[in-house]
Structure formats: structure tokens, C-alpha cells
Amino acid sequence: MTKPSFRIYWIEHARTEAVAVGDEPPKRSGTLLRRWELLLDSPPPSAMGETDDEVTAELERQLLVLRAAGEDLERYLWTETFEARRVEVEVNPETSVGGLRAIGVRDIPLRVGVAVCETEDGAFRAILPRVGWSLVVESLDQLATIVRQVVFAALLGSRSAWIYDLRREGEERVDEWRPPLADQLTRAGRKPAASDVDGVLPQIAEDWVEKAERRRLAPVVGPSAPFELILPLLQRPRPPSLLLVGPPGSGKTALVRRLARYLLDHGRGRKGAKARLWASSADRIVAGMVYLGMWQERCLEIARALSQSRDFLHVDRLTDLIRPQSDGASIADLLAPAIIAGEIAIIAEASEAELEKCRRRNPELVDALTVIRVDALAPSQVVPLVGLYQQRKDGAPEIGPQAARRLVSLLGAFRRDVGFPGKLFTFLDWWYQDPGRPAGSALPRDVVAAYSRWSGMPVEIIADEQPATSRDVAAALQRGVIGQDHACAISGRVVARLKAGLDDPERPVGTLLFIGPTGVGKTELAKQLARYLFGSAERLVRVDMSEYAAPGSAQRLLEAGAGAPSLAEKVRAQPLSVVLFDEIEKAHPDVFDLLLGVLGEGRLTDALGRPCDFRMTVIVMTSNLGAREARATGFAGDGQPDYLGAVRRHFRPEWLGRIDHVVAFRPLAPADVARIVELELDKVRRRAGLVQRRLTLTVSPAACAVLAEAGFDARMGARPLRRVIEERVVTPVAVQMSADPELRDATLTVIAAGELAPGEDPGDRIVL
């Protein structure tokens, strides 16, 4: 085998007129080729000189500097043989047309130099040293086409200065260079190549068998019937690839941990060594692969490494494996041939819905996997696990049988997105770290209080022994929503249905459509529901449906965009929440088709085939439909808007039939606005600046009346009120506080102009 050495890409620079008459000798430059690039990497060592020896001396000096700085020089070592090729490319530089930048019609021919070598897998690596690009192609026949596409896309419309970097110089070649430094690196014992078992796999995965040996792998509690189905498969000469199918929380990953412990005790790999179980994911496999072809080459290295052993590779979700990458290919496309041939063994996970979607996308791969069903445990099977689990935790409170049954009951009733035993262990892990846990034995009431802190739900809703009537809930909502007693009462009945356990377990907790004019409290009631049910307004997932009016925009609810999580991701991260679809009437018809499954079955499948559970959410939709329509006065009508008629005319019957309540909001009266002023002023009083300086804000009744009158609009309702308070109260207070840093432990007074006597000095008081 060829000893590792460096590769230099040489460029003989074209002679200038000065060189032609002998004033200056021709120069050449050399650049070291390296195997991979890092994010924000510095350029590879390069040098220019009159002779090869002059260039190599400078390159060796730069390598010594890099080694002293701690850089791994092994990525500059090669055993492959390179050749230099040229590819003809024509590009169009940027020009100006009437002051506008435009892609010009003039073609500039380029001859791009490429260093090419054949890899061990039969593919070909192509490196463009001038611009630092690297890619892998299957055949040399496609090299010219791909290089043209890459260069053209990168330089499309660029200025001539950029194109100058790819101009034709003199001769270009690739030479092997073996200085003493290369021998030193080889004698020092460089790491195995990335294609070795101990090379690529530790880069992208963790060895769970080793973690189990060091007792750093989370223990598995209780028996596992599906594991008994796996044991006979492990006795085969080449174990098959496994697909664990079950709902979230059913114990699929715990089954893999159990397998790792079994391999530690019984598994034997190649040549009698212990078989290993590598745990990774699709994201880890492609991490750091910034250049075209790099992640594909890594997948081939993974397949080759696994084929040399009897190791397993746990890849987590099968949907992520099938997900297309930036170039349209997927990790499954590269691993599938080895999986189907039985050369490698992987372990993947999927739910039933994900399995069906994967089967449609890649049936050959799914058929090559041995499906193991992992069903969620029944509540009666979970209760004994509480005692087994707490035995493994030091200082854990003792949970008696009654408390354990109450805990399982609460988790079954109010956490429907995850199955048993996963959600039980998640809660117990949190509780054992909770400072408020009881020191001794835990009683059922302690379990209820702990679950209330964990979920954010109020104790009166989840505790059977505490009453919470719909009137109590409505009164709590009315403290934050003024003038909408009817809407609060209906919302209270929805919450009471949840407390009684009579809500449909296969649908959202409640589906409400709030109809009314702007600025009357529709959104505020949704926030109050989030505060009451889940402890914080942050548990409100708000979606502005005016952003989903264009065709094709419904897909953004299913998949994340640039810097913006999708609706499915938000609800998956916080399944106990209030989901607000604001201005629902503005959404595209495709959005309504998508929401049919959410409203009817409480489920949504995202773009990757992963299910998202809405069954513990309250769905609230707001609309202004009918607000500008008035019934005829007299005997035929009362002059009030016909909200229900407008709703029936706009929405399809099958969609409207999935809504629990259509709630009409009435316009606000002047007395309502005055009460809203007090609520908004209370929020101002709780702001950090006033609290830290211990300042009290006092607003006279006359000033409140002025704010109420200025903040109410017949068309916009109370929506302008916050702006008025910010301008006329908060801003003057902020000016006073900024001008006087010593202003502390005082009272700030706001009065109306009519309260001052003629010629009276207001002093420090703020006058409206």
C-alpha cells in the first residue's frame, strides 16, 4: 500500500511582458490538497516562488506552524494518485443596464483546473483548488457537466474580478510530495482512515455497549415482551436490520438500550470481539459536511465500516433517514443497497403513521427491515413500574400504591400525546429533581400538586376532590376579559367538561370560533384560557392566518421554514397549549382541508410523516365575519350583526360541523372600556422599572376617563387603548425616571387637565 504523503497542486503562472525580455523569471505556485474542509476553515497552505524547492520550503514552514498550533495535519495526507484536468466553462459576468445590475450577454470562456482521483469505492473525488471546492462524482463522464453547473451557479452575474480567479494561467499539475514531516506523521501512528470501523463511526455515533460497560447508559426498568422477539434474530450469522414500530413513549429506545446491555453480556462480533451498538441520527451523519459529495462519501464509509463487523447502527427515526437532503438524495438511498443485501444491520424507529409514509416513499427499504411492534403499556401494567423505578433513584420520595394509581390516572387523562411507560418515567425524572417534592412518603395530594406544577394545569381542574364549576372558571376568565360574559361562560363549560372527564379523548379539548368586531377581546380571551389552563400566556401558540392566504402556503404549517418552526413543531414541543388561529377566514382553502384532521381527530402529520397530537390542546379561531353586516331593523330584525349567517355562508358544512361552539362577541360599552383601562394600568404598575425603584403609579378617576375616551374607537374597539396609555402615561413616567436617577420610593400621579385650578402649577404630576 502506498505510504501517505502530501499532494501539491502546481500552477505555472503565465509570463508577463517583463518576463519575456528577461527582467524577471517565471513564477509558480503550489497549494496543498486536503481531504475535508471545516466550517469557517482557513485556506490550505500555499506558496509562490521561482523554483519548486522554494515553494516546498515555504509549504513545509507553514505546515510546521499549523502543527505547532494544534491543527490535525492528517487531513493533508493522501494515498490516492491525482491527475490534473481542465473543464471548459462559459460564464456571463455582471454588467449595468440603465443603472441596474444585470447579467450580461457577453460570454467569457474559462478553463477550470480540476484535481481528480479515484476513491476506494470506485467513485471519483474532484477538487477545484483555486476556489476551495470539493465534490464526489460517480463517473468521470459526468465530471465536466457537474463542474460547469457548479461554477456557473457560483459565478452567475458576478463581477469580472471574481471570474479573474479562474482565468487560465500556465501548466497545472498534481505532484506527490513526501518531506520528512510526512514520515514523522506516519511513524507517530496516525489514526485509521475514515473508512475503518474505528474511524467514521466514532465521529457520528456513540457506542452504547461501551457506555453500558462504564455504567453510563440509562437503565431499563421492567420486562419487555418485544425483546423476546429480537433474541432469536441475534443468533443468525448476520443479524437483520430492525424497525421498531410503536407510538411515542412506548419504549422503542429503551428496547435498544436493553439490546446494548445484552450485547455487553452475550454478543460476540467479528473474531470474537464484543459486538457494538452505535447510536446516531440523520443529523449527526451529515453534520459538518459542507461541500458537495462529502455526506454521500461519509454514508459509503459508514456502510463499509459496518460491513466489516457485526455491529448495529441505531439511526433513530426512519423518516429522517428517508428525508431528502439539499441535493435531493437521502441517507437511505446510499445505505439501502447494503441493508437490502444484508451486509449491514441498522435499527430504526417509526410510528404506524410514519411507517405507512416510509413504505410509500421507499418500499424496498421498508421490506428489508424486520418490523418489531412495540405497543404502549396499559395503565394497569404501569403501576408496578413506579416502585421499580424509584428503587434506582437515591433520595426519591416513596410512592405508595394509591399515589401511584393517582399518578398513572393523571398521566392517562391529561397527557395523551405520549404513551406509557415513557410519560411516567419522564414525570418521575422531573419530580425527583423538583425541590418541592416531599421528604418522606408521597400521598395522592402530593402527586396532584406535583403534576400541577409540571403541567401548569390548576389543581382544581385535575383534582377530583376539589370542585371547579363552569361559573368558577368563567369568573376567573372574566377577571382578564371585560364585557364578554357570554363568551367566558361558554369557555368555562368547555373546561368543566375536561375536568369531568367527559371530553372526547380523540379530539381536541375544545374547538371554539370567536366571532365579533375588532378590539373586543377575542384574542385576550384565548390568552386568558392559556393562563388559566396551563399557567402562562406563553402556552398560547398563535398563528396569523393572513400569512396563509396564498396557494401552497398550507405546507408551511407542516414543515419549518428559515428560522421559523412549523405549527406541528410548536405543538409537538408543547402539547398542552391553546392554539389560536387568528383571522381564520383569510386562510387559503387548502388550509381548511388540512385543519379538518386537527378538528376532527386531534392529529396532524407533518411533512416528514411524523404525527403531531392536538388532543390536549384548546383550538381557538377568531374572525370578523359578519361584523360589518347588520340585520334589518323593525319586525324582521334587531339591527345586530348576523354572525351565524355569515359563518354558514363562508365556511363549508363539514368544517363548521367540527366546531364545538361559535361564540359571538358583543361591541364594548363605555363602562367596559373604563374597566379595561384599570387592567392595562395594573400591567404597567407591574413593570420592572417601577418595581425595582419601588414607585407607585396613581391615576385619578378623571384621568382614567380621559384615557378610556381617547383609547376607544367605534370601529377598532379598545385596540388603540394600549398605544394611548404608552404615549400619555408610560412615556412621561419614563422621562421623569430617566431625568432623575434618584427617584425612588415615591408616588407618581397622573391627573386630568380639568382637575387643575386656573393657574395652578401641576408640579411633578403628569397631566392628561
Secondary structure, 3 states (H helix, E strand, C coil): CCCCEEEEEEEECCCCHHHHCCCCCCCEEEEECCCCCCCCCCCCCEEEECCHHHHHHHHHHHHHHHHHCCCCHHHHCECCCCEEEEEEEEECCEEEECCEEEECCCCEEEEEEEEEEECCCCCEEEEECCCCEEEEECCHHHHHHHHHHHHHHHHCCCCHHHHHHHCCCCCEEEEEECCHHHHHHHHCCCCCCCCCHHHHHHHHCEEHHHHHHCCCCCCCCCCCHHHHHHHHHHCCCCCCCEEEECCCCCCHHHHHHHHHHHHHHCCCCHHHCCCCEEECCHHHHHCCCCCCCHHHHHHHHHHHHHHCCCCEEEEEEHHHHHCCCCCCCCHHHHHHHHHHCCCCEEEEEECHHHHHHHHHHCHHHHHHCEEEECCCCCHHHHHHHHHHHHCCCCCCCEECHHHHHHHHHHHHHHCCCCCCCHHHHHHHHHHHHCCCCCCCEECHHHHHHHHHHHHCCCHHHHCCCCCCCHHHHHHHHHCCCCCCHHHHHHHHHHHHHHHHCCCCCCCCCEEEEEECCCCCCHHHHHHHHHHHHHCCHHHEEEEEHHHHCCCCHHHHHCCCECCECCHHHHHHHCCCEEEEEECHHHCCHHHHHHHHHHHHHCEEECCCCCEEECCCEEEEEEECCCCCCCCCCHHHCCCCCCHHHHHHHHCCHHHHCCCCEEEECCCCCHHHHHHHHHHHHHHHHCCHHHHHCCCEEEECHHHHHHHHHHCCECCCECCCHHHHHHHHHHHHHHHHHHHCCCCCCCEEEEECHHHCCCCCCCCCCEEC
